[in-house]
Amino acid sequence: METALLVTIIVIALVFDFTNGFHDTANAIATCVSTQALKPRVAVAMAAVMNLAGAFVSTTVAETIGEGIVDSGAVTQTVVLAALIGAIAWNLITWRLGIPSSSSHALIGGLVGATLVHAGLDAVLWGGIGLKVILPMVVAPLVGLVGARAAMIGLLWIVRNRAPSRVNRHFRILQTFSAGFMAFSHGSNDAQKTMGIIALALFATGTIESFYIPSWVVFAAASAMALGTYSGGWRIIHTLGCRVIKLEPIHGFAAETSAATVIQATAQLGFPISTTHAITAAIMGAGSTQRTSAVRWGVAGDIATAWILTIPAAAAIGAAAYLLTELIF
């Protein structure tokens, strides 16, 4: 029974990574699709390849998920299973609504909710959540927004005397590289969360004696995310690329480059930030240089509401899922 449950958890974890891939495809390619820098299928294929490559960069974020959110000694297989159910359920709900919520925070919320029911308040590392989840959740989007706006101001000054058609042509080419950088950064951050969850399950069963990320886990998680990315997430691509603000290639380049830089920096620090938060804020920052009213703040408000609700909503689903899985297993 224990082995069968472990296999089930690994399969569900990879399913989560798959949903993360199609849910967060928009993070990397919404802007280059909306500005017609790349055709949708080409953009999705490129994002899949770069997501796969980025996942092999390091395991720092995976270690934070496995050891920095809850006490790994208090985690059981049913806790991990319930956390995954909570995260997948919230991903599917927000995907169906076309809202770019955070898969990362959904997974963290599911893990916290299941652990709370299983082992109580003391098993949750509240200091780690505050420092490595809540603080970056607030700071990273602000840095992305301000950075993208500053980048746009600089770029607009550089091209101030050039014909708009020529500027658009050049920045459509540059967007291929900035979108690739964004997809690479997404892989280096988001794929690691599932690696951490699978390693937690392996540690809980004694399959590995100390917490670390086996090579096969890295490969499996990276591949699942790449496949999910290739399947596409067209509802969310439409929300980010079209409904928040109408973008030109120069705005897309500034947004992608700024967001990818923030994501890459936080990944190296082991902070499991939301790539969705970073790119959405960067899009608003770059677009606001047109005029403040160019940003559809009502849509942005709906997205912000989803950000706030993600961790508690996924935690509630994770807690309920834990009670259910305990009855079954």
Phi, psi and omega in degrees: 000318182296318179294318180298320179294320179298315179298319178300316180297316180297317179297315180294323177298319179289328174296319176300316179298322177297312179295325176300318180299310182283333179291321186257008173308320182302329181306319185271325194239358182303316184289319182287336175284315182294330178269001179063026175291326177224149173289147186308311183295321178294318180297318180295317179297317178298317180297322179297315180296315183288327174299316179299315181295318182296331183293341182267003186293310181200177177235021184298315180293322178301320180293325176295315179298319184284329187232348187255355183255314177227164177291113184299333179290341181265358185272133175245174179297322180292330175296313180297317179299315180295321178299318180293319179298316178299317182291315181295318180300314180293322176302314183291323178297311183288328176296317181298325180275352181075024182259125181280075177277180185263117174295325180298311181289332175296317179293318178297316178299315179299320180293317180295315181298315180293321180292321178302315181291322184285314190234357177090180185299323185292340182279348178266130181273084187298325178296318178296320178295317180296315184282320189256352179238300186294311181300310176298329179299328180273314188285316186302312178297324179296318178295318179298318180294310181294319180297317180293321178295317178296319178298319180296318179300317179295317181293319179297326177292320181296321185260015189301331183256013183254152181295136181305322181296321179290319178299314180299319181297315181293319184282340171295323177291314181296330180295335176300319181284319181291324177292322176296319178297320179296315180295321178298316180294321177300316179296323182288343180255303191286322181297334184290337182295319178291325176302316180296320180293316180296319179297324176299316180295319178296319180291321181297330181266356182082009178296323170242139187281332176228159184285119172203172183254104178298152183300321182293332177292318177301312182296315182297314181294318180296318181293318179297319179294319180298318178295319178296320178299317183293334179288340174084157178222073193292328179299314184285326174303318180296318180297309183288319187276337187234321189276328182289314181193150176276125186249148167259163182306324181294324177292319179298319179297314180296317182294312182296316182294318181293313181296316181297323178296316178298314182297317181295319180295315181290328178297322179292333178274352180083018179270119180279070183282169177272118176294331178297314179300315185297312184286324179296316178296320180295321177299317179294322179295315180292319182289333183291347178287342175293304173184150184302324182287350179291333178280130178279089189293337176294315177295318179299324178294321177298319179295316180297323178298318178297322178301312183294322184281339191304305184297309179295324181293314179295325177296319179296317179294319179297320179295315179295320180295325179296315179300321180291315182293328177297325178291325184279317186256000000 
